Structure formats: structure tokens, C-alpha cells
Amino acid sequence: MIGLVDYDFLISSSKTSIIPNLEIMKLAAYYRKEENEFCRLLTLEENQDLNTYNKIYFFSEQNVQPKIPPIFLKAENVLFGGTSFTNNYVPFKNSIIDYTLPSVQIYKELLKQKYNDGIKTSVIEHVLDNSYYRMYAGDNKLPIPPIRKNKQIYIFDKQFFIGEWEKIITDITERHPSTIKCIHPIICKTLSDYLKVRNYPSVSRANIIILDLNVPSDEITIMLNKYKNQFLADITCHSNVCLPIGGDYKSKTLYYKDFIYKINLLYSFWSKGIPINIFVRQCSPGFINPIINLEIALSYINFQNKKHFDYTLQDKIPKKKKNNILADEYNELIKFYPDAKDLFTQSFNQLKSKGVWRL
């Protein structure tokens, strides 16, 4: 008997969208067809002896640090997988599993429970009707699963621009899905990547696009002047196009330098009237971001709320600074870069009216 745990599915509180784990679906299909093993989806509240299972697969794809119940940590037969545990996807040692077409049937009992908890019937139908796909397992390109016409397909790859991605997206588009959704943000290292992915209307505009650009400060204005009209046409108040901030750095100084650079880049977009947002990258284990709360405060700017056009970071710094994490982070940053206090007094409307701004 095989136990399967889909951590993300179990902890999801969304009543409008739930996504089953691709590898869980492949494991269920593989063990039933190839090994003639009974598979069961487990909950996080299991109180039975887990050693009665031959193997238990515990997967998490979208949560940085899953809170694993002690019963699963203590069991010797539990295998952990998914990009929550590894930075990039690690293929199965048995490659047949990666090539197995996923089956959503294993989720039917949990979907019934979700229905009893108030999930709409239409949401459950979408789970059963949608397609789920990973383009690559290591260097191996995987076959595209059957796609129902006018139904969604979810792509699980953490790296979108990998291998023959353009051919794969073209092949998927020719099968007429309603949209192509990515469960991870689409990270564009260059403007060329960004413009290419925007050429595919089937790639949903709901996907988070991260412009992870490394443009020299003296070339930012040149770039924005060249692509201003395209950005204005594509990046609106309802867009999910973001600049990344945070991540893994070895020192406070590097965190601060990246923060200063990214805010300069952000404000340069704003000065052209382009309402781009911020996406906060979480640190990997072993790294500690000294200004994570300042970055999160900046990411809360929501251009769908017109009040946020005049929102500044200074609005988030408490006047009573004693024993406040935000204030402590702010004061530490200002010690390193005294002029950085000017970063916190800028708003979208102010920069849009004044033009180019630099620290």
C-alpha cells in the first residue's frame, strides 16, 4: 500500500481555485497500473501506524517551508519531494514515473470533502477537467498530456524558459486550451524573454511575470524610453508583472545594495507612469534577509486601489519606533545609507508627475 500526501492541496483555504500535485497524480497512476499497488491520499491528521505503508510520498510544490507534522518526520518510510524541498525539480530515480500520464482520480474523496467544506461545484469540475503538465524532468522532455478543448492546462516547471519551451507552448496552443497557467512565476531574465512570452495569447495574463533584469543604472532610462509604449500597453493596474526583491545574499551590505538598486528601477518605471509591482523572493534555508519586512511592506502596494497611487513606504514606518521590527529594519538601513530615507517618501503619482528619479 502506498500513501500520498499533497501538502499544498490539504492546507489550501481558497474556495475559488485548487490545484492537485502533478507528481502525486503520476505516482497514483504508476503504482496502480505498473505495480498493482493500492494508493491512498493521506491527510495531515493521520493517527494510524504509517509503517503499514510500503512507502509514503510527501510532496509540496508551492510552499517554501512546509510545516510537516511530527508523525511524518518520525516515520522511516516517508519520501519528501517537490520544489519546496529542492530548489529545482528532482526527477524520480524510476524515470517511468515521470513519463506516466497523471490521473486526477486519486483526489475524488478529498474533493468530496472540499465540496462539503463549501467549495463550489464549478471549482471541483475544473480540477477534474483541467490538464497538468511538467515540460522537463532534468534534461528529458516529457510528453504533453491529452488536453480538453477550451479547458485549462497547468504547467509545473519552475523554469519556464527551458529547452524547447517555444515549440512546447506552440504545440499546446494548437490543441486549443482555454488558457495556459503556470503554478510558479514566469521569471524573465531579459526583455527578450518577456516579449516572447507575451506573443502567446494562450499564456494566461493571470500568471505572475517577474522581470529579473540586471540593467546598469545609467542604461535604465534608455531601456524605458525604448520600450515605454509597449510597457504602458502591457502593464496595467490589473497586471501581474513584477520586479523581484530579496532572495539569497551572503551579507547585509549585499541585501541593502540590491534593495537600493531595485527601488531605483521600480521608481524609474513609475516615473514613466508604468504601474509595476514588487515580488518578494523568499530566502533559502541558511539565509536571513535583514529587511524582509520593509520589502513585504513595499509589495503591499496594490494599484487596483487608487488610494495606493499616493502611497509611500514612509506610511508603513511607525511613528513609535520602540520595539517595532519595521522601524528597526529601517534604522539599520539608514545607518548604512543615510540618503536612503528619501526612498521612503516617493509615491507613484509623485514620480509620474516629476519624471526620472534616482537615489
C-alpha positions in Angstrom: 0.0 0.0 0.0 1.3 3.4 -1.0 0.5 6.6 1.0 0.4 10.0 -0.8 0.4 13.5 0.8 -0.3 16.6 -1.2 0.6 19.3 1.4 -0.4 22.3 -0.7 -3.8 20.8 -1.6 -4.5 20.0 2.1 -3.7 23.4 3.5 -5.3 25.5 0.7 -8.0 27.7 2.0 -9.0 29.0 -1.4 -12.6 28.5 -2.4 -12.1 29.6 -6.0 -9.0 27.6 -7.1 -7.3 24.4 -6.0 -4.5 22.6 -7.8 -3.6 19.0 -7.3 0.0 18.0 -7.3 1.3 16.6 -10.6 3.7 14.1 -9.1 1.1 12.8 -6.7 -1.2 12.1 -9.7 1.7 10.4 -11.6 2.6 8.2 -8.6 -1.0 7.1 -8.1 -1.3 6.2 -11.8 2.0 4.5 -11.9 1.6 2.3 -8.8 -1.9 1.3 -9.8 -1.1 0.4 -13.4 2.5 -0.8 -13.2 2.9 -2.2 -9.6 -0.7 -3.2 -8.9 -0.4 -1.3 -5.6 -3.3 0.3 -3.7 -2.8 4.1 -3.3 -4.4 6.3 -0.7 -4.2 10.1 -0.2 -3.4 10.8 3.4 -4.4 13.8 5.5 -2.1 15.8 7.8 -4.1 14.4 10.8 -3.2 10.8 10.3 -3.2 8.9 13.6 -2.6 5.3 12.3 0.7 3.5 12.1 2.4 4.8 9.0 4.7 1.8 8.9 1.8 -0.2 7.5 2.5 1.6 4.1 5.3 0.3 1.8 6.1 3.9 1.0 4.7 7.4 1.7 5.4 10.3 -0.7 5.0 13.7 0.9 5.0 16.5 -1.8 4.9 20.2 -1.7 5.4 22.4 -4.7 4.4 26.0 -3.7 5.2 26.4 0.0 8.7 27.4 0.9 8.8 25.7 4.3 6.0 23.2 4.9 5.1 22.6 8.5 5.5 18.8 8.5 3.5 17.0 11.2 5.9 15.0 13.6 4.2 11.7 12.7 5.6 12.1 9.1 9.0 13.2 10.3 9.4 10.2 12.6 8.3 7.6 10.0 11.2 5.9 8.3 9.3 5.2 5.1 8.4 8.8 4.1 10.0 10.3 1.0 9.8 14.1 0.6 9.6 15.7 -2.8 8.7 18.9 -4.7 10.4 22.3 -5.1 9.5 23.3 -1.5 12.3 20.8 -0.5 14.6 21.2 -3.5 15.3 24.4 -5.4 14.6 22.8 -8.7 12.6 19.7 -9.6 14.4 16.4 -9.0 13.3 13.6 -11.4 12.3 10.2 -10.0 15.0 7.6 -10.0 12.5 5.4 -11.8 12.1 7.6 -14.9 8.9 5.7 -15.9 7.1 7.6 -13.2 8.0 11.0 -14.8 6.7 9.7 -18.1 3.4 8.4 -16.6 0.3 10.4 -17.6 -1.2 11.9 -14.4 -4.6 10.8 -13.2 -6.8 13.1 -11.0 -9.0 10.2 -9.9 -7.0 9.7 -6.6 -8.3 13.1 -5.5 -12.0 12.3 -5.7 -12.5 11.6 -2.0 -10.7 14.7 -0.9 -12.7 16.7 -3.5 -15.9 15.4 -1.9 -14.6 16.8 1.4 -13.7 20.1 -0.2 -17.3 20.2 -1.5 -18.7 19.6 2.0 -16.4 22.4 3.2 -18.0 24.9 0.8 -16.0 24.7 -2.4 -18.2 25.4 -5.4 -19.1 22.6 -7.8 -17.6 24.5 -10.7 -14.2 24.6 -8.9 -14.2 20.9 -8.4 -15.2 20.3 -12.0 -12.3 22.4 -13.1 -9.9 20.2 -11.1 -11.2 17.1 -12.8 -11.3 18.6 -16.3 -8.0 20.6 -16.4 -4.7 19.2 -17.6 -1.5 19.1 -15.7 2.0 19.1 -17.2 5.7 19.3 -16.5 7.8 20.1 -19.6 11.1 18.7 -18.4 12.3 16.2 -15.9 16.0 17.0 -15.7 17.2 17.0 -19.4 14.3 14.8 -20.6 11.4 16.5 -22.4 8.1 14.9 -21.2 5.1 14.1 -23.5 2.2 16.6 -23.5 -0.8 15.0 -21.9 -4.3 15.0 -23.5 -5.8 18.4 -23.3 -9.6 19.0 -23.4 -10.5 21.8 -25.8 -11.3 25.1 -24.0 -10.0 23.7 -20.7 -7.0 25.0 -18.7 -3.6 23.4 -18.6 -1.3 24.0 -15.6 2.5 23.9 -16.1 4.6 23.0 -13.1 8.1 23.8 -14.3 9.9 26.3 -12.1 11.9 27.5 -15.1 9.7 28.4 -17.9 12.4 29.3 -20.5 13.9 25.8 -20.6 14.9 23.6 -23.6 12.4 23.7 -26.4 9.8 25.7 -24.5 8.7 27.7 -27.6 7.9 24.5 -29.5 6.1 23.0 -26.5 4.0 26.1 -25.9 3.2 26.2 -29.6 2.1 22.6 -29.6 0.0 23.1 -26.5 -1.6 26.2 -28.1 -2.5 24.2 -31.2 -4.6 21.9 -29.0 -6.8 24.9 -28.1 -6.7 25.0 -24.3 -8.7 27.9 -22.8 -5.5 29.2 -21.1 -2.0 28.1 -20.1 -1.4 28.7 -16.4 1.9 28.4 -14.5 1.9 27.5 -10.8 5.3 29.2 -10.4 6.1 32.8 -11.5 7.5 33.1 -15.0 11.0 34.6 -14.5 12.2 36.7 -17.4 16.0 37.4 -17.2 15.8 39.6 -20.3 13.3 41.8 -22.0 13.5 39.4 -25.0 12.1 36.6 -22.8 9.3 38.9 -21.6 8.4 40.0 -25.1 8.5 36.4 -26.4 6.1 35.0 -23.8 3.7 37.9 -24.4 3.5 36.8 -28.0 1.5 33.7 -26.9 -2.1 34.8 -26.2 -2.9 31.4 -24.7 -0.4 32.0 -21.8 -2.7 33.5 -19.2 -2.3 37.1 -18.2 -3.1 36.0 -14.7 0.4 34.3 -14.5 2.9 36.2 -12.4 5.7 37.6 -14.6 8.9 38.6 -12.8 11.2 40.9 -14.7 14.5 39.8 -13.1 16.5 42.4 -15.1 20.1 43.4 -14.5 20.3 46.7 -16.3 23.1 49.1 -15.4 21.8 52.2 -13.6 22.9 54.5 -16.4 21.0 52.4 -19.0 17.7 52.2 -17.2 16.3 55.4 -18.8 17.5 54.3 -22.3 15.6 50.9 -21.9 12.4 52.5 -20.6 12.4 55.2 -23.3 12.8 52.5 -26.0 10.1 50.2 -24.6 7.9 52.7 -22.9 4.9 52.3 -25.2 5.0 48.5 -25.1 5.2 48.6 -21.3 2.3 51.0 -21.0 0.2 48.9 -23.3 1.0 45.7 -21.5 1.5 46.6 -17.8 -1.7 48.0 -16.3 -3.1 48.3 -12.8 -4.5 44.8 -13.1 -1.3 43.2 -14.4 0.8 40.6 -12.5 4.1 42.0 -13.8 6.6 42.5 -11.0 10.2 43.3 -10.2 11.8 40.9 -7.8 13.4 41.9 -4.5 15.1 40.0 -1.7 16.4 36.4 -2.1 19.8 34.8 -1.2 22.7 37.1 -0.3 25.7 36.5 1.9 25.8 39.8 3.8 23.6 42.7 5.0 25.5 45.0 2.6 24.5 43.0 -0.4 20.9 42.9 0.7 21.0 46.7 1.1 22.7 47.3 -2.3 20.1 45.1 -4.0 17.3 47.0 -2.3 18.6 50.4 -3.3 19.1 49.2 -6.9 15.6 47.6 -7.2 13.9 50.6 -5.7 15.7 52.8 -8.2 14.5 50.5 -11.0 11.0 50.4 -9.6 10.8 54.2 -9.4 12.1 54.5 -12.9 9.2 52.5 -14.2 6.8 54.6 -12.0 8.3 57.8 -13.4 7.1 56.7 -16.8 3.6 56.0 -15.5 4.1 52.2 -15.6 2.3 50.7 -12.5 4.7 47.7 -12.0 4.6 45.9 -8.7 7.1 44.2 -6.3 7.5 40.5 -5.8 9.4 39.4 -2.6 11.6 36.4 -3.1 11.9 34.2 0.0 15.3 33.2 1.3 16.5 29.6 1.1 17.4 27.8 4.3 20.6 29.3 5.7 20.0 32.9 4.6 18.4 35.6 6.6 17.1 38.8 5.0 17.6 41.8 7.3 15.0 43.9 5.6 12.3 41.3 4.7 9.5 43.3 6.4 10.4 46.5 4.6 10.3 44.6 1.3 6.9 43.0 2.2 5.6 46.4 3.1 6.5 47.7 -0.4 4.9 44.6 -2.0 1.6 45.5 -0.4 1.1 48.4 -2.8 -1.9 47.5 -4.9 -2.6 49.6 -7.9 -6.1 48.3 -8.2 -6.7 50.5 -5.2 -6.4 54.1 -6.5 -5.5 55.3 -3.0 -2.2 53.5 -3.4 -1.2 55.9 -6.2 -0.2 58.2 -3.3 1.1 55.5 -1.0 4.7 55.8 0.2 6.9 53.4 2.2 7.1 56.1 4.9 3.4 55.4 5.6 4.3 52.0 6.8 7.1 53.1 9.2 5.5 53.5 12.7 6.0 56.8 14.4 6.5 55.0 17.7 9.7 53.2 16.8 10.3 51.3 20.1 10.3 47.5 19.7 9.0 47.6 16.2 10.5 45.3 13.6 9.8 47.6 10.6 11.3 50.6 12.4 14.4 48.6 13.4 15.0 47.4 9.8 14.5 51.0 8.6 17.0 52.4 11.1 19.6 49.8 10.3 19.3 50.5 6.5 19.6 54.3 7.1 22.8 53.7 9.1 24.4 52.1 6.1 22.9 54.5 3.5 21.8 57.8 5.1 20.4 59.1 1.8 18.1 56.0 1.6 15.5 57.8 3.7 14.5 59.6 0.5 13.4 56.2 -0.9 10.5 56.1 1.6 8.9 59.4 0.6 8.1 58.6 -3.0 4.7 57.7 -4.4 3.6 56.6 -7.9 1.7 59.9 -8.6 4.6 62.0 -7.3 7.2 60.2 -9.5 4.8 60.2 -12.5 4.5 63.9 -12.3 8.2 64.7 -11.5 9.8 62.3 -14.0 13.0 60.4 -13.7 14.2 59.9 -10.1 17.4 58.4 -8.7 19.0 57.9 -5.3 
